[in-house]
Amino acid sequence: MLLNEEKCNLYLDAMVRGIVWFRNDLRIHDNEAIIDAAKSCEEVLPVYIFDERIFKGYTKFGFRKAERHRVKFVLDSIKDLKTSLAKLGLNLYIRVGKPEEELYKLAQQVKSSWVFCNRERTQEEVTVQDNLEQSLWTIGQEIRYVRGKMLYHTADLPFPVTHTPDIFTNFRKEVEKFVGIRDPKPVPKEPLRPISVTLDFGNVPSLSDFNLAPEDQDSTVVEGGETAAIRQIDDFLWGTDNVKQYFETRNQLLGDQFSSRMSAYLSKGCISPKLIYQKLKQYEAERGENKSTYWLFFELMWRDFFRLMAKKHGNAIFKLSGIAEKQNINDDANWKFIEKWQCAKTGIPFVDANMKELKHTGFMSNRGRQNVASFFIKDLKQNWVIGAEYFESMLIDYDPCSNYGNWNYIAGVGCDPREERYFNIMTQAKKYDAQGEYVKHWLPQLVDLNSEEVHNPSDAASLGYVKPIVPFSIWN
Ligand SMILES: Cc1cc2nc3c(=O)[nH]c(=O)nc-3n(C[C@H](O)[C@H](O)[C@H](O)COP(=O)(O)OP(=O)(O)OC[C@H]3O[C@@H](n4cnc5c(N)ncnc54)[C@H](O)[C@@H]3O)c2cc1C
């Protein structure tokens, strides 16, 4: 049926309002949802819903879904987003609840036409978006999905998602030289038209709204938000030139200068990986490229790889049998051991120092993560899913694909070509913390020990440190 002009206008009149639902894309640069909404709608309403199941809920094994460091990071990010949106003429609508219910109520109230959002690909997020879509259909509205999480667009890849190589090196070789990376989309130049319906926009909640203690004054937790993300990458590149030695420094443990510290910003979408790539290329053009500058790109490819694995293998990444669907995987749970691991009381200094850093800051280096995960699975012989859930709870940079993907690898249920990836804690400690500086930083009771003893204290009790829960001899 052809529509006459009058009917067309009627349709257009009904299409003026779009809700932009921010999820893990807390930025205004390279944000397709804002751009699409601005193109298709006359009035735009940005929304963020603190999902009560995440901000107040618990994992299957009883950890808080999101501990306070990550919650604080998101609160910072929302405050920053609210300020940036205000500069675009928009007011951010904020609620705590179930996004599918809050958005449905709002869509009804403001008579919008579409909800624009980033499509998520892991189960909990998919369930939320599917449920929202189902309810929007009942009122003649729809979700319009956009993308923006990855460096590569899946449409540009030389294989369908279901044929993504399961081995990282094969994936990398098929993409890095042949597939271009698109430019990030710019921030809209003109202000957008805000919603004309009178609304209670709500306020940014505080930690206590989620029954979380306020952040320590001297906490070392990184500041969240798009502004901080851009400042951090500019500093890593142009400010300090740290990127130039990244290949050599990336396995360090102490301090915050040895790697880009982009992970938390990427996981909440405060920065687009395409913007990082664009800045990296600019840096290489101005100050030269080397193995280190390439390696930052290499690591970003790992991130894409794990996201593609999650798309390809679906829920398998969360299961004990992993994406390799291996049977008879150990599911033991000795909670005495698990609690000691969590509380940095295993008596193994290298493990405890890393676990203490995680508890205090919500961050742990990649080297540290590999070691404590291997220790949990291979030395303590515990169900890897419990360890992964604890990381999910604690990490500020928690990302379902990267977290569960990496745990799959270390548990030997991913598609790692090296079947038995085992980290000998003592060898690793002596190699990556040769002088024991990292251990001493987090475990000051060991400060007087020499570099040999600090990783293997013979009389822990007299120093006020705990006895080891496994004998050091297992690493001989
Ligand atoms: C058991 C385990 C769990 C992990 N869980 C997470 C997680 O939940 N979220 C997360 O972002 N990273 C996770 N990682 C990967 C990695 O440890 C962090 O991304 C990295 O330490 C963050 O520091 P950075 O931003 O300074 O990294 P850089 O070394 O500067 O790397 C740049 C970026 O590349 C990406 N990247 C680097 N290494 C990896 C990797 N192994 N897998 C996927 N992406 C990578 C990250 O986005 C990172 O920000 C995990 C690793 C292990 C071993």
The ligand as a Tripos MOL2 file, in Angstrom:
@<TRIPOS>MOLECULE
LIG
   53    58     1     0     0
SMALL
NO_CHARGES

@<TRIPOS>ATOM
      1 C1         41.9360  -14.7150   34.5520 C.3       1 LIG1
      2 C2         41.8590  -13.4220   33.7800 C.ar      1 LIG1
      3 C3         40.6990  -12.6540   33.8320 C.ar      1 LIG1
      4 C4         40.6180  -11.4590   33.1100 C.ar      1 LIG1
      5 N1         39.4620  -10.7110   33.1840 N.ar      1 LIG1
      6 C5         39.3540   -9.5760   32.4510 C.ar      1 LIG1
      7 C6         38.1650   -8.7990   32.4760 C.ar      1 LIG1
      8 O1         37.1740   -9.1390   33.1190 O.2       1 LIG1
      9 N2         38.1410   -7.6390   31.7430 N.ar      1 LIG1
     10 C7         39.2040   -7.2450   30.9870 C.ar      1 LIG1
     11 O2         39.1260   -6.1900   30.3600 O.2       1 LIG1
     12 N3         40.3160   -7.9700   30.9280 N.ar      1 LIG1
     13 C8         40.4380   -9.1240   31.6280 C.ar      1 LIG1
     14 N4         41.6000   -9.8470   31.5690 N.ar      1 LIG1
     15 C9         42.6520   -9.4430   30.6190 C.3       1 LIG1
     16 C10        43.7590   -8.5250   31.1380 C.3       1 LIG1
     17 O3         44.2940   -9.0310   32.3150 O.3       1 LIG1
     18 C11        43.3190   -7.0940   31.3370 C.3       1 LIG1
     19 O4         42.6090   -6.6430   30.2200 O.3       1 LIG1
     20 C12        44.5270   -6.1770   31.5370 C.3       1 LIG1
     21 O5         45.3140   -6.6320   32.6010 O.3       1 LIG1
     22 C13        44.0530   -4.7760   31.8120 C.3       1 LIG1
     23 O6         45.1050   -3.8810   31.9910 O.3       1 LIG1
     24 P1         45.4250   -2.7750   30.8870 P.3       1 LIG1
     25 O7         44.1790   -2.1130   30.4400 O.co2     1 LIG1
     26 O8         46.4940   -1.9160   31.4270 O.co2     1 LIG1
     27 O9         45.9380   -3.7100   29.7040 O.3       1 LIG1
     28 P2         46.9890   -3.4590   28.5370 P.3       1 LIG1
     29 O10        48.0910   -4.4330   28.7460 O.co2     1 LIG1
     30 O11        47.3540   -2.0520   28.3890 O.co2     1 LIG1
     31 O12        46.1770   -3.9490   27.2430 O.3       1 LIG1
     32 C14        45.3650   -3.0540   26.4780 C.3       1 LIG1
     33 C15        43.9610   -3.5940   26.3780 C.3       1 LIG1
     34 O13        43.9530   -4.8300   25.6680 O.3       1 LIG1
     35 C16        42.9380   -5.6930   26.1930 C.3       1 LIG1
     36 N5         43.5530   -6.9170   26.7140 N.ar      1 LIG1
     37 C17        44.8240   -7.0790   27.1430 C.ar      1 LIG1
     38 N6         45.0200   -8.3760   27.5150 N.ar      1 LIG1
     39 C18        43.8600   -9.0150   27.3080 C.ar      1 LIG1
     40 C19        43.4280  -10.3610   27.4970 C.ar      1 LIG1
     41 N7         44.2300  -11.3350   27.9830 N.pl3     1 LIG1
     42 N8         42.1380  -10.6620   27.2180 N.ar      1 LIG1
     43 C20        41.2950   -9.7240   26.7340 C.ar      1 LIG1
     44 N9         41.6540   -8.4470   26.5180 N.ar      1 LIG1
     45 C21        42.9180   -8.0990   26.8020 C.ar      1 LIG1
     46 C22        42.2690   -4.9370   27.3360 C.3       1 LIG1
     47 O14        41.1070   -4.3230   26.8490 O.3       1 LIG1
     48 C23        43.3270   -3.9010   27.7270 C.3       1 LIG1
     49 O15        42.7760   -2.7460   28.3050 O.3       1 LIG1
     50 C24        41.7120  -11.0520   32.3010 C.ar      1 LIG1
     51 C25        42.8690  -11.8340   32.2580 C.ar      1 LIG1
     52 C26        42.9440  -13.0030   32.9990 C.ar      1 LIG1
     53 C27        44.1930  -13.8110   32.9210 C.3       1 LIG1
@<TRIPOS>BOND
     1     1     2 1
     2     2     3 ar
     3     2    52 ar
     4     3     4 ar
     5     4     5 ar
     6     4    50 ar
     7     5     6 ar
     8     6     7 ar
     9     6    13 1
    10     7     8 2
    11     7     9 ar
    12     9    10 ar
    13    10    11 2
    14    10    12 ar
    15    12    13 ar
    16    13    14 ar
    17    14    15 1
    18    14    50 ar
    19    15    16 1
    20    16    17 1
    21    16    18 1
    22    18    19 1
    23    18    20 1
    24    20    21 1
    25    20    22 1
    26    22    23 1
    27    23    24 1
    28    24    25 2
    29    24    26 1
    30    24    27 1
    31    27    28 1
    32    28    29 2
    33    28    30 1
    34    28    31 1
    35    31    32 1
    36    32    33 1
    37    33    34 1
    38    33    48 1
    39    34    35 1
    40    35    36 1
    41    35    46 1
    42    36    37 ar
    43    36    45 ar
    44    37    38 ar
    45    38    39 ar
    46    39    40 ar
    47    39    45 ar
    48    40    41 1
    49    40    42 ar
    50    42    43 ar
    51    43    44 ar
    52    44    45 ar
    53    46    47 1
    54    46    48 1
    55    48    49 1
    56    50    51 ar
    57    51    52 ar
    58    52    53 1
@<TRIPOS>SUBSTRUCTURE
     1 LIG1         1 GROUP 0 **** ****
